[in-house]
Amino acid sequence: MTTLQPRPPYSKEELQRLYPDSLQLQLVQVLLRHGERSPVSARFQNAGLSAFWPYCEVARQMVSATRADTEWTPMEWRRRLETFGPDDGAIIAAGPRRQIDSLCNLGELTDKGRETTHDLGGRLRRLYVDQLGFMPSTIHDADMIYLRATPIPRALESLQQTFWGMYPRQNRATPFPPVTIVTRAPADETLFPNESGCRRFAQLSRAFAQRTSDRWNSTDEMEYLNKLMSKWMPEYSKRVAVDSHPRLSGIMDTINSTLAHGPETRLPKEFYDRKAREIIDRIGVEEWFSGYKESKEYRSLGIGGLMGDVVTRMAGSVEQNGNDGSLEIGGRTGSIGAGRGGEKGIKLALSGCHDTTLAAVLASLGTFDGEKWPPYTSHIALELFRKPGIQQVQPATSTETVKTTPATVNGTSPSKGWFAGLFGNGSANAQKGFNNAAPGIARQKLEDLPESDRSKLDGYFVRMRYNDRVMTIPGCKAPGKHLEGDESFCTLAAFKSIVDKFTPGQWKKDCLSNMDVPAFPDKIEPAGY
């Protein structure tokens, strides 16, 4: 799949069914794939495809923060790309018509990608502001919105475009303070399946990829692809295969990127053969995502950290203790424990991520059967509802919070809250982090919670939508685990129980464990239960 074709806004009748009066929306978390981009590698130049694409007008209007005397000031500049020429001499890169400005670097968000993610923000505004009235029409700051992105620029830029699309200039007060966007070091990133930062996950990924190669490389389907495309494969590879050079998934990347953009960057027509694209998509989905459906360890190391964060924010929203993401955005001064302007907690979370994030989440929750590769600008909305009349937990005072927290800001005892739960107690990252929230429910397993805490989840429900399509989690279909009459509304307790099963207790440690254990489980461990 390439560019997403969004459905029309929900009708009044659809809204009444999707958002019944019997439930109140409390928290929305959106995981969004970045918009259209250039390919991550320059491929098929022998087929006439330019290595550099002329779709990044932003390269003419770049801005950086620079130090001038005692102040930080913006420096405007224009980018041009340089590459190898004859005899390794440096030359200015050029596009298909010898353009030297507005060129995209490899894997860069294009002008179209900026447009489609801005449009996604507009669609989110239409639903959550105009139709539901869940978010305010105009905001004076972003203190009720948690923003996070991976370290990859296209994800950050897509997040920014989406936020601006949801709250354009006329819907932001003047002056509007800078928003806080949370990021992590690449080695700590769990907002995408992190092969580079997790050795055991990389090992599992290679094993499942090799299994896909063994299954497909000698099939009639692969032979069909070779009849169409092998003449453009490099001399050292010659044949198309799951593990060829470029890999089949890399070929799919270039096909999808070209389809998303203009006629100046097109491959020969054989690459767009409908049957061939369906074969490539089916094999690519199996290679990259079958592990989440079959292996609890694969789910845990690949996407369990992120889903643990998602559930932590839900529990934090219920408990009103800062674990909803309030502490991460840090208040207006950015200091721990600072006042945050009187807001009542996080209502919306937007996370800029990737296709591998979305498919991993869907597959790990048992809702990716028969799905195609997520198109550019796809999104998942995880919505937390409560029944009217539910007595919400009262927020802890700052004094109460300090009493229940193992470490204060200036203390010497390492925190055992959210950061420690993710990276492992005693890790360098956990010891250097701050977390003034009461631990609360957070990442404790549902089965280990005392009844006094478990009862706090009563009357709360979780619903997941993928590209505005409701997805039903199989483990929520059992009696007592969903809203009566609608299996798509999973009880928060049931949802947490499902996610708990693949949320790692010590991700960093687990990433270095089981290196001599077979990659495949003895029997399939179904997802979504």
C-alpha positions in Angstrom: 0.0 0.0 0.0 1.1 3.6 -0.6 -0.9 6.8 -0.1 -3.8 6.4 2.3 -7.2 7.2 0.8 -9.1 8.4 3.9 -12.8 7.7 4.3 -15.3 10.6 4.6 -16.0 12.0 8.1 -18.4 9.9 10.2 -22.1 10.7 9.6 -24.4 11.6 12.5 -25.7 8.1 12.6 -22.2 6.6 12.7 -21.2 9.0 15.5 -24.1 7.9 17.6 -23.2 4.3 17.2 -19.4 4.8 17.7 -19.7 7.2 20.6 -22.8 6.2 22.6 -24.3 8.4 25.3 -23.6 5.6 27.7 -19.9 6.3 27.6 -17.8 9.4 28.0 -14.5 9.8 26.2 -11.6 10.5 28.6 -8.3 10.0 26.8 -7.2 9.5 23.2 -3.8 8.2 22.1 -3.0 8.4 18.4 0.0 6.5 16.9 0.6 8.0 13.4 2.8 6.8 10.6 4.8 9.6 8.9 3.7 10.9 5.6 5.1 10.2 2.1 8.8 10.2 1.8 11.6 9.4 -0.6 13.0 5.8 -0.6 15.4 5.0 2.2 18.0 3.8 -0.3 18.8 4.8 -3.9 17.7 1.8 -6.0 17.1 1.0 -9.7 19.0 3.9 -11.2 19.7 1.5 -14.0 15.9 1.6 -14.7 16.0 5.4 -15.0 15.1 6.3 -11.5 16.9 9.3 -10.1 18.7 8.9 -6.8 17.6 12.4 -5.7 14.0 13.5 -5.8 12.8 17.1 -6.3 9.9 17.1 -3.8 11.4 18.8 -0.8 10.7 22.5 -1.1 11.4 22.8 2.6 15.1 22.5 1.7 14.9 26.1 0.5 13.5 27.4 3.8 15.4 25.7 6.6 15.8 27.3 10.0 18.3 26.5 12.8 18.8 28.0 16.3 22.1 29.8 16.6 23.8 31.8 19.3 24.1 35.5 18.7 25.8 37.4 21.6 23.6 36.5 24.5 20.5 35.3 22.7 19.4 32.4 20.6 18.2 33.6 17.2 16.9 31.7 14.1 19.3 31.3 11.2 17.6 30.8 7.8 19.5 28.8 5.3 19.1 26.8 2.1 20.3 23.2 1.7 22.0 21.6 -1.3 23.0 18.0 -1.4 26.5 16.8 -2.4 27.4 13.4 -3.7 30.2 11.4 -5.3 31.3 12.2 -8.8 33.8 10.6 -11.2 37.0 9.4 -9.4 35.2 10.1 -6.0 35.3 13.8 -6.6 32.5 15.8 -5.0 29.7 17.1 -7.1 26.3 18.8 -6.4 23.5 16.3 -6.5 20.9 16.8 -9.2 17.3 15.7 -9.7 15.8 14.0 -12.8 15.7 17.3 -14.7 19.0 18.5 -13.3 17.4 20.4 -10.4 19.8 21.3 -7.6 17.4 22.9 -5.2 14.4 21.3 -3.3 16.1 17.9 -3.4 15.1 15.3 -0.8 17.7 13.3 1.1 17.1 9.6 1.3 14.1 8.7 3.5 13.1 12.3 3.9 9.5 13.5 4.4 8.4 15.1 1.1 6.2 18.1 0.4 3.3 15.7 -0.1 4.1 13.9 3.2 3.8 17.2 4.9 0.5 17.9 3.3 -1.1 14.5 4.1 0.0 14.6 7.7 -1.4 18.1 8.0 -4.6 16.8 6.5 -4.6 14.0 9.1 -4.5 16.7 11.8 -7.5 18.3 10.1 -9.4 15.0 10.2 -8.6 14.6 13.9 -9.9 18.1 14.5 -13.1 17.4 12.7 -13.8 14.4 14.9 -12.5 15.3 18.3 -13.2 19.1 18.2 -16.0 19.8 15.7 -18.1 16.6 16.0 -17.5 15.3 19.5 -16.4 18.5 21.4 -13.9 16.4 23.2 -11.0 18.9 22.7 -11.4 22.7 22.8 -11.7 24.6 19.6 -8.9 27.1 20.6 -6.0 26.3 22.9 -3.8 28.7 24.9 -1.1 26.1 25.4 -0.5 22.4 24.7 -0.4 21.3 28.4 -3.2 18.8 27.9 -1.5 17.2 24.9 1.3 14.7 25.1 3.5 14.8 22.0 6.2 12.3 21.2 8.3 11.2 18.2 11.0 8.8 17.3 14.5 10.2 16.6 14.0 9.8 12.8 13.2 13.3 11.4 10.3 12.3 9.2 8.4 11.1 12.2 9.0 14.3 14.2 8.1 16.5 11.2 4.9 14.4 10.6 4.0 14.8 14.2 4.5 18.6 14.0 2.4 18.8 10.8 -0.4 16.8 12.4 -0.5 19.0 15.5 -0.5 22.1 13.4 -3.3 20.6 11.2 -5.4 19.9 14.3 -4.7 23.4 15.8 -3.9 25.8 13.0 -2.9 29.4 13.6 -6.4 30.7 14.0 -7.1 28.2 16.7 -4.0 28.9 18.8 -4.0 31.8 21.2 -1.5 34.7 20.7 1.1 34.4 22.1 1.3 30.6 22.0 4.1 29.1 24.1 6.5 26.4 22.6 5.1 22.9 22.8 7.0 20.1 24.4 7.8 17.1 22.2 9.2 14.1 24.0 12.0 12.1 22.3 14.5 9.4 23.3 18.0 8.4 22.5 18.0 5.8 19.7 19.2 3.0 22.0 16.2 3.6 24.3 13.6 3.9 21.6 10.5 1.7 21.9 8.2 3.7 19.7 9.2 1.4 16.9 10.6 -2.2 16.9 14.2 -1.4 17.7 16.5 -4.0 16.2 19.5 -1.8 16.6 18.9 -1.3 20.3 17.8 -4.9 21.1 20.1 -7.7 20.2 17.7 -10.5 21.0 14.9 -8.9 18.9 17.3 -8.5 16.0 18.0 -12.2 16.3 14.3 -13.1 16.3 13.7 -10.8 13.3 16.4 -12.4 11.3 15.0 -15.9 12.1 11.5 -15.0 11.0 12.8 -13.3 7.9 14.9 -16.4 7.0 11.8 -18.6 7.4 9.9 -16.3 5.0 12.8 -16.6 2.5 12.8 -20.4 2.8 9.0 -20.5 2.2 8.8 -18.1 -0.8 12.1 -18.0 -2.7 11.4 -21.0 -4.9 7.7 -20.5 -5.4 5.7 -19.8 -8.6 4.9 -16.4 -7.1 8.6 -15.5 -6.9 9.1 -16.7 -10.4 6.4 -14.4 -11.6 8.2 -11.5 -10.0 11.4 -12.5 -11.6 9.9 -12.6 -15.1 8.8 -9.0 -14.6 11.7 -7.4 -12.7 14.9 -9.5 -12.7 16.4 -7.6 -15.7 16.7 -4.5 -13.5 18.3 -6.3 -10.5 22.1 -5.6 -9.9 24.6 -8.0 -11.5 25.7 -9.3 -8.1 22.1 -10.3 -7.2 20.4 -11.0 -10.6 17.2 -12.5 -9.1 14.4 -11.1 -7.0 14.1 -12.9 -3.7 13.0 -12.2 -0.1 16.7 -11.9 0.8 18.0 -10.6 -2.5 20.0 -7.3 -2.8 17.9 -5.2 -2.7 15.6 -7.2 -0.5 12.0 -7.7 -1.7 10.9 -5.4 1.0 13.3 -2.8 -0.3 11.8 -3.2 -3.8 8.4 -2.7 -2.2 9.7 0.5 -0.5 10.8 2.0 -3.8 7.5 1.0 -5.6 5.4 2.6 -2.9 7.5 5.7 -2.7 7.3 6.2 -6.5 3.6 5.6 -6.6 3.1 8.3 -4.0 4.8 11.0 -6.0 5.0 12.6 -9.5 5.8 11.3 -12.9 9.4 12.4 -12.7 10.2 9.5 -10.4 8.7 6.4 -11.9 9.9 2.9 -12.5 9.2 0.8 -15.6 5.5 -0.3 -15.8 6.3 -3.9 -14.9 7.0 -2.8 -11.3 3.3 -1.7 -11.0 1.8 -4.9 -12.2 -1.2 -5.5 -9.9 -0.6 -9.1 -9.2 3.1 -8.5 -8.6 2.3 -5.8 -6.0 -0.2 -8.1 -4.2 2.5 -10.8 -4.0 5.1 -8.4 -2.7 2.8 -7.0 -0.1 1.7 -10.4 1.2 5.3 -11.7 1.5 6.5 -8.4 3.1 3.7 -8.6 5.7 4.7 -12.2 6.6 8.4 -11.4 6.7 8.1 -8.4 9.0 5.0 -9.0 11.1 4.3 -12.8 11.5 6.5 -12.9 14.6 4.1 -10.7 16.5 1.2 -13.2 15.8 3.1 -16.3 16.9 5.6 -15.4 19.6 5.1 -13.7 23.0 8.8 -12.9 23.2 8.7 -11.3 19.7 5.7 -9.1 20.9 7.4 -8.2 24.1 10.7 -7.1 22.7 9.4 -5.6 19.5 6.4 -3.5 20.7 5.7 -4.4 24.4 7.5 -1.4 25.7 5.4 1.0 23.7 2.1 -0.8 24.6 3.2 -0.7 28.3 3.5 3.1 27.9 0.0 3.2 26.3 -1.6 1.3 29.2 0.4 3.3 31.8 -1.1 6.5 30.4 -4.6 5.0 30.6 -4.0 3.9 34.2 -2.5 7.3 34.9 -5.6 9.0 33.5 -7.8 6.9 35.7 -5.7 7.5 38.8 -4.9 11.2 38.1 -1.4 10.8 39.3 0.8 12.1 36.5 1.4 8.8 34.8 -0.9 9.9 31.9 2.1 11.7 30.4 1.7 15.0 32.3 5.1 14.7 33.9 6.9 13.9 30.7 5.8 17.2 29.1 7.3 18.9 32.1 5.2 22.1 32.5 6.0 25.6 31.3 9.4 25.9 32.9 10.5 22.4 32.1 11.5 21.6 35.7 10.4 18.6 37.6 7.6 19.5 40.0 6.8 22.8 38.4 3.3 24.1 38.1 1.6 23.2 34.8 -0.8 26.1 34.4 -3.9 24.6 36.0 -4.7 21.9 33.4 -6.4 18.7 34.6 -4.3 16.1 32.9 -3.6 14.8 29.5 -6.6 14.4 27.1 -4.8 13.7 23.8 -1.5 12.0 23.0 0.0 12.1 19.5 3.0 10.0 18.7 5.0 10.2 15.4 6.1 6.8 14.4 6.4 4.3 11.5 4.6 1.6 9.5 6.4 -1.1 11.6 5.0 0.5 14.7 1.4 0.4 13.6 1.5 -3.1 12.1 3.3 -4.4 15.3 0.6 -3.0 17.5 -2.2 -4.4 15.4 -0.6 -7.8 15.1 0.2 -8.0 18.8 -3.4 -7.3 19.6 -4.6 -10.0 17.2 -6.2 -7.6 14.7 -3.9 -7.7 11.7 -5.1 -10.8 9.9 -5.6 -10.2 6.2 -4.4 -6.6 6.4 -2.0 -5.0 3.9 1.2 -3.0 4.7 0.1 0.3 6.5 -0.1 3.1 3.9 1.7 6.5 4.5 -0.1 8.6 7.1 -2.0 5.7 8.6 -2.9 6.0 12.2 -4.2 4.0 15.2 -6.5 5.7 17.8 -6.7 4.1 21.2 -9.6 5.6 23.0 -10.3 5.4 26.8 -14.0 5.8 27.8 -15.7 5.7 31.2 -19.3 5.2 32.2 -21.0 8.4 33.4 -21.3 8.6 37.1 -18.0 6.7 37.7 -16.4 8.3 40.8 -13.0 9.4 39.5 -9.9 9.0 41.6 -8.9 12.4 43.1 -5.5 13.7 42.1 -2.8 13.2 44.7 -1.5 16.4 46.2 2.2 17.2 45.7 2.8 16.2 49.3 1.1 12.9 48.9 3.0 12.3 45.7 6.4 12.8 47.4 5.5 10.5 50.2 4.7 7.6 47.8 7.6 8.1 45.5 10.8 6.2 46.3 13.0 9.1 45.3 12.8 12.9 45.3 14.4 15.1 42.7 17.5 15.7 44.9 17.4 12.3 46.6 19.9 9.5 46.2 17.6 6.5 46.0 16.9 5.5 42.4 13.3 5.9 41.1 11.3 2.7 40.7 8.4 4.4 38.8 7.7 4.6 35.1 11.3 4.9 33.8 12.6 2.0 36.0 9.6 -0.1 34.9 10.6 0.3 31.3 14.4 0.1 31.4 14.9 -2.1 34.4 15.6 -1.2 38.1 19.2 -0.3 38.6 19.9 0.6 34.9 21.9 3.8 34.3 19.0 5.3 32.4 16.5 4.7 35.2 18.9 6.0 37.9 19.4 9.3 36.0 15.7 9.8 35.3 13.1 11.7 37.3 9.6 10.5 38.1 7.6 12.3 40.8 4.4 10.3 40.0 3.1 7.8 42.5 3.7 4.4 41.1 0.0 3.5 41.3 -1.3 0.8 38.9 1.1 1.8 36.1 3.0 -1.3 35.0 2.0 -3.7 37.7 0.4 -6.8 36.3 -3.4 -6.9 36.7 -3.2 -10.3 38.5 -0.8 -8.7 41.1 -3.0 -5.7 41.9 -4.9 -5.6 45.2 -8.6 -5.4 44.8 -8.6 -1.8 45.9 -6.5 -0.9 42.9 -8.2 -3.3 40.5 -11.6 -1.9 41.3 -10.4 1.5 40.0 -10.5 0.1 36.5 -14.2 -0.7 36.8 -16.4 1.2 34.4 -13.6 2.1 32.0 -13.4 0.8 28.4 -10.9 0.8 25.6 -11.6 0.9 21.8 -9.1 0.8 19.0 -9.7 2.3 15.5 -7.2 1.9 12.6 -7.6 4.5 9.8 -11.1 5.2 11.2 -12.1 1.5 11.1 -13.0 -0.1 14.4 -10.8 -3.1 15.3 -12.1 -5.8 17.7 -9.5 -7.5 19.9 -10.2 -11.3 20.1 -9.4 -11.6 23.8 -12.2 -9.0 24.5 -15.0 -11.0 23.0 -15.5 -13.2 26.0 -18.5 -12.4 28.3 -17.6 -9.8 31.0 -14.6 -8.5 29.0 -16.5 -5.9 26.9 -19.3 -3.4 27.0 -22.5 -5.2 26.9 -23.7 -5.4 23.3 -20.5 -4.2 21.7 -17.4 -6.4 21.7 -15.2 -3.6 20.3 -15.3 -1.8 23.6 -12.9 -3.8 25.7 -13.0 -3.4 29.5 -9.8 -1.6 30.6 -9.1 -4.5 32.9 -9.3 -7.0 30.0 -7.2 -4.7 27.7 -4.6 -4.2 30.4 -4.5 -8.0 31.1 -3.8 -8.7 27.4 -1.1 -6.1 27.1 0.5 -7.1 30.5 1.3 -10.5 29.0 3.8 -9.0 26.6 4.9 -5.9 28.4 8.6 -6.4 29.4 9.6 -6.0 33.0 13.2 -5.1 32.1 13.4 -4.4 28.4 17.2 -3.7 28.4 17.9 -6.9 30.2 15.6 -9.0 28.2 17.2 -7.7 25.0 20.4 -9.4 26.1 18.8 -12.6 27.3 17.9 -15.9 25.6 20.6 -15.5 22.9 21.2 -19.2 22.8 17.5 -20.1 22.9 15.7 -21.1 19.6 13.9 -18.2 18.0 10.6 -19.9 17.4 8.4 -21.0 20.4 7.6 -24.7 20.8 4.0 -23.9 19.7 2.3 -20.8 18.4 1.4 -18.3 21.1 -1.6 -16.5 19.7 -1.8 -12.7 19.9 -4.7 -10.7 21.3 -5.5 -12.8 24.4 
